[in-house]
Amino acid sequence: MELEILHMIQGLHRDWLDPVMIFFSAIGNDGLCWIVLSVVLACFPRTRKSGVSMLLGMAVTFVLGNLLLKNLVARPRPCAVDTSVVLLIPFPSEYSFPSGHSSNGFTAASVLFAYHRRAGLAALLIAGVIAFSRMYLFVHYPTDILGGVCLGIADACLALWLVRIWERRRTRGQYPE
């Protein structure tokens, strides 16, 4: 059924849309755009907490998603299962589940939304387009995307919770600044 959904999405391809989807997929590579954003936010006192929370959340996402779940599940990508679809990007070397693009994007965007609503909404929209681009480009199944989104949101919640605990202990004098 998931391949059928992906084949329906393949029907959306247009000459003008292909480079847009390639662009959005590329900015999500290795979570680099989100890492850069979080480092920039961490540099300024007013946004430091959100930047640090994003970095913490994405570190958890990397360990749980890329190092643990991908290798545990070892799901082949749809482009490995159905080679009839011509890829517009290089064949990804890692396993398919969960989508790292989706988990990183939704971790960062969810944390950003918790601290800065407007910017967070924009980030969630961008994360959503990046996630969709991975199905459009035939390198992830819908459940890979869903798994990545759920993992990302859960990791964002964990990071926010850990930062709040650290903050409480720091204000009580248990941790030095």
N, C-alpha and C positions, 0 to 999 in steps of 0.2 A: 504494500500500500504506500509506503514512503517513497519508493521509486516512482510510483504513479504521480504522487504530488510533485516530486522533482521534475518529472517530465512535463507536467502542466506548467510549472514555473519556466521551463525551457521555452515554452510557447510565448513568453513575455519578451524574449530577446528582440531588441531593436538596435540598429546601427548606432544611434545616439545614446542608448542606455548602457550598452556594453562597457564603454570607457568609464562611465559614472560608477558602475558596480565594481569595476576593477580598481578604481581610485579608492572607493570606500573600503574595499577589502584590504588594499595595500596600507591604508592608514591604521588599520587594526593589526597589522603584522607585528607579532611579538609584544603586543600591547604597548608599543613604543609611544604612540600619541598620548595614551593615558599616563604612561610613566613620566613623560616630559611635562604634561599638565600638572601632575601631582608634585613633581619636584619644584616647578615654578611656584605652585601654591604654598609649598612648604617653606619657601624662601622669605615669605612675608608674614610678619606677626599676625596680621588680621586674618589670614587664610591658612596659617600653619597647621592648625588642627585638622582641617579638611585634607590638606596635602599628605600629612603623615598618616591619617586614617586610610586614604586611598592607597598609599604605598603598602601599608600593613595588609589591607584586604587583598590587594593583587599578589602579594607574596604568598598568602594563604591559598589563593586561587591557583597560583603556579604549582605549589607543592601538591595540593589535593587534586587538581584537574590534570595538569600536564605530566607530573611525575607519577602520581598514583593511579587515578582513574583511567587515563588513556591506556596505560600499560596493563592494568588489571582487566579492563573490558576488551581491549585489543580489537576493536571493531574496524574492519576495513572501510575505507571511504567509498562513497557511491561511485566515484570515477574509477575505482579499481574493480568494482562489481559489474558495472555497465560501461564498457569502454567505447560504446558507440557515440557517446557525447564528446564532441571536441572541446577540450579545455581551453579557456582564454588566459589562464595563468599556469605557472609551473605546477606539476603534480606535487602536493604536499607530502612530506616525508613521514609525518607522525600519524598515529591512528586517529580515528574520526570522533569518538565519543569521550568526553564532551567537547564542544566547540570552544577552543581557547579564545578565539576572537569574541565570542559571545560572553564567555565568563569574565574575561578581563574588562570588556566594555560595560557590562552590567554591574560589576563590582565597583568600578570607578564612578560610573554615572549615578548609581544608587547612593554612594557615599556623598557625592557632590550634591545630590538632591536633598539629602538630610541636612546639609549645612547651608546651601544656597539654592533655593527653590527654582528660580528662573534659569540659572546656569545649569542646574540639574535636569530640568525639563529638556533643555537643548541637548545636553549630553545623553539623556535617555533616548531621544530621537535619533541622534547620531549612532548610538550603540545598536539601536533597532535596525537601522539601515545597514550597518556593518554586518550584523547577524544575518539579515535577509540576503545580503550580497553573497554570503557563503553558500546558500542554497542555489541562488541564481547562477553561481559559477560552478555548481555541481560538485562541490567538495565536501558538503555536509548534508546529512539527513535532517529532516525536521526535528526528530528527537534529540539529535546532537545539539541543535540550537536550543531547544527547550531545556535540555540538561545543563547547558552552559549558562543560560539565563537564570535558572534556579540556583545553580552553584554560585553564580556571581552575586545574586541578591543575598543568599545565605552568608557568603563570605563578607559582604559589606556589613550586614547586621552584626556578625561576629567582631569585625574590626571596630565598628562603632561602640559596641559593648566593652571591648577591651580598652579602648581609649578612655571611655567614661570611668572605668574602674581605676585606671592609671591616674586619671585626673583627680578623682576623689582621694586616692591615697597620697598623691602629691600635695594636695591642699591640706591634708592632715599632717604633713611633715614626714610621711613614711618614705617618700622618694625625694632625693634632691633634684633640683632643676637642671 
